[in-house]
Amino acid sequence: MHVSETKQLWAEVAVDVPVFAALSYAVPPAFAGMIRAGQLVQVPFRNKSKTGLVMRVTAEAPDFEGKIRDILDIVDRNPLLNETGLNFLKFVSEYYMSPMGEVMRLAVPSAARVEGIKWYVRTPYDGVLEEDLSAAYALIEDKIPLHLLREKSDLPFARLSELESLGAVDVEYVDESALKPKTEAFFKLSGKEPESRVGAKQDEILTLLHELKEASMEEIKARVNSPYSSLKSLEERGLLIRWEVEVYRDPFKDAVVDTAISPSLTEQQSRALSAINAANGFGAFLLHGVTGSGKTMVYVEAIRALRAAGERALILLPEIALTPQFVGVFRSFFGDDIAVLHSGLSQAQKFDQWRRIQKSDVSIVIGARSAVFAPIENLGMIIVDEEHDPSFKQEEGPRYNARDLALMRGKLEGARVILGSATPSLESFQNALEGRITLLRMPIRVQSRPLPPVSVVDMRRRSDLAYGVLSGPLLDSMTKSFMAAKQSILFLNRRGYSPCVVCSSCGFKFMCSQCDVSLTYHRRQESLRCHHCDFSVRLPETCPECTEATIGPMGVGTEKLEEILGELFPNRRVERLDRDTGTGGGLQNILKKVNDGEVDILVGTQMVTKGHDFPGVTTVGVVLADMSLNFPDFRAAERTFQLLTQVAGRAGRGDDPGEVVVQTYSPEHYSLETAARHDFEGFAERELALRKELKYPPFAHMIAIKFEATLEGAVIQAARDYATTARRILRKESGLSDVVVVGPAIAPIEKLRGRTRYQLLFRCSDRSKVRRVVGSVLNHEKYFDPAGKTEHRNVRIVVDIDPLNLL
């Protein structure tokens, strides 16, 4: 829309600050006609400049009595987001009750945000200043950061700002961050003839450019030794034309990828693909395929058809750094037409990948949960692989679920959405049963390979346990694999050497001073570590309580299991994959060794359950299946079934059949019984009936309000006040009798990082009702108005919509 340049315009800008509404800024005359919704701009906020996202431009003056400040600059003339993208961010902010600025931060990589510090520059001033301002003015020799002037003068910012209004100082914003696009110099002949002789090296460069027409600095360096001074001289003499071309920092520069040939699809793959391709516009599918059924090839062929139609695809993975094989498969089919976003990239690489996406240089984007916000134009398909994985749920900042947002973005964009899993979340499966999304079943492995038989070992009745940990049936299965020159995976979801260290004389247990958890013993570092706050201390020689030298580790973690296996099988190669060994290049190195057959036994936490494809693995052992089952969480059975099924799926993926041995103290539990039969629908039927009876998700919508504070009394009072307000609202307002309020209650892990934790749960089968109650509570307690908070200002209060983690 064209608006007259003489008419004052205002922009509503989302700024990365904890306020819920966009902030209003004036569009200065210099930017008239240039500011558009979806652009990144630089705006003043307090004493800094910040990057903001323009949500709306309007001629309607804001309802604000104070002075409205001007936009400082346009970061990028090209809008980052179109109207659909902006509407998506608004939905995220509203649904998850999160400040718009925090949501904006998800869509704009930190490398692209320009943050600046406000400086005061002294100007000649002949007027008379009041004594305190005169003293502050005298502190400015030339220029000074405003925050430093504030410290030196001891005057509040509001008082110092009078120096601006009086004209005693000018203002500068000095950029503090923001990466710039990387460029490479290119050269070509100008066509001008040299007026005098050129040197030998200069002549070599001119001859090369005559041959190539144009060349990059890298190409010239490869052919001419140390060409810099010669290039500069030729450019100064007008014989060369130089220009800069943006280049990308490629995280896959050294990767070797073979070109793949598409195998013939199985009948079940073809049926699933036909259903997906037949969808016109938005359509949601749950692709429920057993492990090894070929879901990835359905994705590949669906995207191949999509690209042929000129559309783009987004693929979300739970933890992309853990699944390099998946990315490798797509690169083998689609080459460099892929951008990858994940935490393992440097800031510069992330920035370049984001730029490639923004400029529509690629048609496929693969990323972890935050990639759901990637600025993809003409988006035709979103794939959420392993859609059941809890890591799609963000646990800090806006607590969004990328799987749920994929469905909403698909709806807004008119794109197809595929949720893929061998063990779907019960929320997705129930949606499929109710017809909200289309269920596509793939119950058979590729090449009709059998699913591995599962043996359940009752540890209560075993007298043959090696080191008290490994049963005879598991050791026999591993030995059989070794005799056939095959590999084994042992899954134990507990890293470290031992989960706790105890004094046998007085019973003292080493606990984290900041968290309500025991310290884990890590033998290689001889340290005790907290896996929640990263506190670490050397293991003492004596008990700090009774001073006896009788302290020792109790229980088994992956590090101790690795040691035990080394003693049981001294001639076998054992590797461990967990957060201690699988960081940086360690992960790639371990996975490569397993694929190359250089590992006989792989021991690990749930990192080994991810979608790895190891054809040589024929034995999978679950050392203690009860660990996740005993969590105080209504989803414990579901997560146990998912973990067991996923890790079992690593066995028998090659030409040889596999075998799974599950060790447990709860063999009668239905999650273990159904996992042993690879019977997802049998498990779902049992668990869904229980959830329905108890009115838990997916038959109810849940919201948690979580409270944390260093002072226990403060957090208890805040939780009680919110609970009192909630129950008062339920009594006063009609039609809310089915909203259940539970608590306030101490969190299962009462203390984390030195903060006491309480939570208040709201539950109802009607989403609108539970949101209405929570919204009323938050409004009453001034949650949406940080400046208006007087009570509970020292309590961290977080709203978690559709929570997954209640620990």
C-alpha positions, -999 to +999 in steps of 0.1 A: +000+000+000+014+034-010+011+061+017+020+097+010+055+106+022+042+136+041+020+114+063+035+102+096+037+065+098+043+042+128+057+007+130+049-020+155+082-038+161+088-071+179+120-065+199+139-092+218+128-081+253+104-098+277+073-078+268+042-094+253+032-067+228+051-053+198+066-018+206+056+013+186+083+034+168+080+063+145+091+060+109+114+089+102+109+109+070+142+094+056+126+060+056+092+070+043+080+044+018+109+020+027+097+003+059+076-028+053+061-055+075+085-085+078+117-064+077+145-064+103+151-029+116+174-013+143+155+005+170+165+022+203+156+004+234+166+020+267+203+027+263+211+003+234+200-003+199+184-036+192+173-056+161+135-058+158+110-074+134+084-050+119+051-067+125+029-039+110+032-004+095+002+019+101-009+056+098-028+052+130-010+070+159-003+047+189-022+052+221+008+063+241+013+095+260+051+096+261+076+103+233+077+077+205+112+072+193+123+068+157+135+037+139+173+040+136+180+020+106+169-008+082+190-039+087+178-056+055+156-040+028+142-074+018+115-086+043+126-117+062+090-129+065+059-126+044+024-121+058+020-158+064+053-160+083+043-130+105+009-146+112+027-178+122+048-159+148+017-142+162+001-176+166+031-189+184+032-159+208-006-162+215-008-199+218+022-204+240+016-172+260+051-160+252+064-125+246+065-116+209+101-105+212+112-139+225+093-156+196+109-132+171+143-144+184+134-179+172+129-167+137+160-144+135+194-161+141+216-144+166+242-138+140+218-116+120+208-095+150+225-061+153+229-050+189+245-017+197+256+003+227+245+039+231+273+065+233+272+101+242+294+124+220+303+157+236+293+188+215+302+225+221+275+238+245+273+274+256+242+271+278+240+268+316+236+233+330+223+224+364+251+213+388+246+176+385+243+177+347+273+200+345+294+174+365+282+146+342+290+167+311+325+173+324+331+135+325+327+133+287+361+141+273+352+131+237+326+104+238+316+077+264+292+047+266+261+058+283+262+030+308+297+040+319+286+076+323+258+064+344+282+045+367+306+075+370+280+102+375+256+082+396+227+099+378+197+079+365+194+074+328+163+096+327+183+126+341+212+120+318+189+120+288+183+157+294+218+162+280+204+150+247+173+172+247+195+202+256+218+195+227+249+191+249+256+157+234+250+138+202+241+101+202+259+072+185+250+035+185+281+013+182+274-021+168+283-049+192+275-080+171+260-093+139+279-113+113+282-101+078+279-122+047+313-137+036+324-125+002+351-135-023+369-112-047+365-118-084+385-102-112+383-096-150+401-075-176+389-039-179+398-038-216+423-010-211+457-015-226+487-011-203+505+022-209+538+008-197+555-025-192+540-049-166+560-073-144+563-110-151+538-119-124+514-092-135+517-105-171+509-140-158+477-127-142+466-108-173+472-139-195+452-161-171+422-137-171+424-134-208+420-172-209+393-175-182+375-143-189+370-139-151+384-157-120+380-157-082+409-149-059+410-186-050+414-196-086+441-170-092+460-181-060+459-217-073+477-207-105+499-177-095+521-177-065+515-148-040+494-127-064+481-101-039+504-071-046+503-077-083+465-077-084+464-045-063+488-028-087+469-039-118+437-027-102+452+007-094+464+011-130+428+004-142+437-028-160+414-050-138+379-048-126+373-062-091+339-071-075+328-091-045+305-121-046+288-136-016+300-171-008+288-195+019+308-212+047+299-248+038+297-272+068+299-302+043+329-289+023+351-319+030+323-345+031+324-373+005+289-383-006+281-410-032+253-404-057+225-427-047+202-447-071+166-449-060+156-485-052+122-498-063+096-489-037+078-517-020+040-519-023+034-503+011+058-475+003+041-468-030+007-467-014+019-442+012+035-421-014+004-421-036-017-409-007+007-381+001+011-369-035-027-369-040-032-343-014-039-308-028-028-281-004-028-287+033-030-323+044-017-341+075-004-377+075+008-400+102+033-424+086+034-453+110+061-476+098+080-502+118+117-497+122+134-506+089+102-502+068+117-476+046+101-443+058+131-423+046+126-434+010+090-423+011+103-389+022+129-388-006+103-397-033+077-373-020+103-345-020+115-354-055+079-349-068+076-317-048+108-302-063+096-310-098+066-288-090+088-259-080+080-262-042+103-265-012+105-289+017+113-287+054+125-318+073+126-317+111+147-342+131+148-345+169+186-341+172+202-337+138+238-339+151+230-375+162+217-386+128+244-377+102+234-408+082+200-393+075+215-360+062+239-381+042+211-400+025+194-367+014+227-353+001+233-384-019+200-378-037+198-340-039+235-329-036+240-293-025+203-284-028+201-287+010+206-263+039+212-278+073+205-260+106+216-275+139+235-266+171+268-282+159+274-255+133+295-224+140+277-191+142+291-182+108+279-214+093+244-210+108+243-175+094+252-187+059+228-216+059+201-191+070+210-167+042+208-195+017+173-203+029+162-167+030+175-161-006+157-193-018+190-208-030+180-243-018+148-263-020+153-286+010+159-275+046+169-301+073+170-290+109+162-295+145+132-281+162+140-244+157+141-249+119+103-248+120+108-210+120+131-210+089+121-183+063+112-207+035+093-193+005+068-215-014+069-242+013+050-273+000+059-300+025+070-304+062+083-337+074+087-344+111+107-376+114+106-395+147+076-372+156+072-389+190+106-377+203+103-354+233+133-332+221+109-315+197+096-297+228+115-266+238+121-264+275+135-229+277+122-196+264+089-200+244+080-236+253+068-247+219+065-281+204+079-282+168+057-311+158+026-292+167+039-260+151+047-280+119+010-288+116+000-252+122+026-239+097+015-264+072-021-252+076-011-216+072+011-223+042-012-248+025+016-274+027+014-312+033+027-324+067+041-359+073+046-371+108+068-402+107+075-427+135+076-464+144+062-455+178+039-425+173+030-402+201-004-410+215-015-375+207-008-380+170-022-416+170-054-404+186-057-376+161-054-402+134-080-425+150-104-395+151-098-386+114-080-353+120-049-367+102-046-395+077-030-427+091-006-445+067+006-479+079+038-496+068+040-528+090+066-547+070+104-542+069+121-536+035+129-569+017+104-585+042+132-588+068+117-600+100+115-579+131+139-593+157+124-616+183+125-601+218+133-622+250+123-606+283+145-617+312+130-615+347+159-602+368+141-611+400+147-648+393+182-648+379+211-663+398+236-661+369+241-623+367+277-614+357+288-585+379+252-583+391+242-567+358+243-590+328+221-621+325+231-654+309+206-650+280+221-616+271+257-628+273+248-659+252+232-638+225+263-615+224+286-645+221+265-659+192+269-625+174+306-625+179+310-660+166+292-648+134+315-617+132+285-595+140+280-566+165+261-559+196+245-528+211+238-525+249+214-498+260+216-483+295+200-449+299+224-437+327+257-421+319+287-419+342+303-447+362+278-449+390+247-429+397+257-422+433+286-425+459+277-436+494+297-441+526+292-477+539+300-466+575+275-438+581+253-439+550+262-405+538+253-399+501+270-372+480+243-348+468+245-317+446+244-286+468+223-268+441+199-295+431+178-322+448+197-350+431+227-372+439+261-366+422+271-390+395+306-406+397+327-403+366+357-425+371+379-413+342+379-378+356+377-390+393+349-365+398+314-363+411+291-344+387+256-331+386+239-338+353+215-309+359+236-279+368+271-292+358+285-287+393+317-309+396+340-318+425+369-342+429+360-374+447+375-372+482+393-401+498+373-400+530+337-394+540+330-357+548+305-368+575+323-395+595+359-391+580+361-429+573+377-441+541+347-462+533+331-443+504+323-461+472+301-460+440+267-477+439+249-487+408+259-490+372+263-463+345+275-466+309+311-460+319+311-489+344+292-511+319+320-504+294+346-515+320+326-547+328+323-557+292+360-551+287+367-576+315+341-601+303+352-599+266+389-588+267+394-596+230+364-575+219+364-539+209+341-519+231+329-483+224+307-460+245+283-435+231+268-410+255+270-372+262+305-376+275+320-393+244+296-382+217+304-345+216+322-327+187+339-351+164+336-379+189+301-388+176+311-390+140+342-410+148+322-436+169+295-440+143+320-444+115+339-471+135+306-490+141+297-488+104+332-499+093+330-529+116+357-517+139+335-520+170+322-553+185+301-538+213+285-504+214+274-493+249+253-462+252+224-441+265+194-432+244+218-418+218+221-453+205+183-456+201+182-428+174+176-437+138+210-453+132+213-479+105+240-505+115+237-535+092+262-555+113+242-554+145+224-586+154+221-584+192+206-556+211+205-557+249+184-535+272+203-536+305+176-522+327+142-515+311+126-503+343+145-470+346+121-448+325+091-469+338+096-457+373+096-420+366+068-400+384+052-390+351+019-402+334+039-406+302+064-431+317+048-462+301+046-445+267+083-434+268+094-468+280+076-485+251+091-460+226+126-464+239+125-502+239+109-504+204+134-479+190+165-496+204+152-530+194+148-517+158+186-513+156+189-552+154+187-572+122+186-544+097+211-561+075+210-595+058+213-614+091+184-617+116+186-599+149+177-607+185+168-584+214+172-592+251+153-570+276+163-573+313+137-560+337+123-563+372+088-556+359+082-582+331+044-582+336+041-545+327+021-540+295+046-516+280+072-543+281+049-571+270+037-551+240+072-539+231+084-575+231+057-583+205+064-551+185+028-543+191+023-506+190-014-507+185-019-531+214+001-508+237-018-478+224-052-494+230-043-502+267-026-469+274-053-447+257-080-465+277-062-456+309-056-420+299-092-416+290-103-428+324-079-405+342-087-375+319-051-371+308-037-361+273-047-368+246-082-367+261-074-335+280-055-303+274-029-294+301-012-262+311+015-260+338+025-229+357+059-234+371+075-214+400+112-212+409+130-190+435+161-191+456+139-184+487+116-213+495+091-190+512+088-168+482+081-196+457+055-212+481+037-179+485+036-172+447+023-207+439-004-204+466-015-169+454-018-182+418-038-213+430-061-191+452-068-168+422-075-199+400-100-214+424-117-180+429-122-177+391-136-213+389-161-204+417-172-171+401-174-179+364-200-202+350-193-232+327-159-240+341-167-268+365-148-294+344-115-275+346-093-294+371-067-275+391-040-296+408-016-281+433+003-262+440+027-291+446+065-295+450+081-305+417+094-341+417+129-327+416+123-301+443+155-281+438+175-273+406+204-249+402+198-236+437+161-228+431+131-244+449+105-255+424+067-257+426+041-262+400+003-257+394-015-279+368-046-271+349-065-298+329-097-299+309-110-317+278-120-283+264-089-265+252-106-231+252-118-234+288-084-243+303-068-214+283-095-191+295-089-199+332-051-197+329-054-164+309-076-149+336-052-160+364-022-145+345-040-113+339-050-110+376-014-116+387-001-091+361+020-118+344+017-101+310+028-067+325+064-072+338+066-035+348+034-039+369+047-068+389+052-059+425+046-092+443+066-122+434+092-102+415+119-125+428+101-156+416+106-170+381+072-179+368+069-199+336+038-210+317+042-243+299+014-251+274+010-288+266+039-297+290+060-329+284+084-326+313+067-324+347+098-334+367 
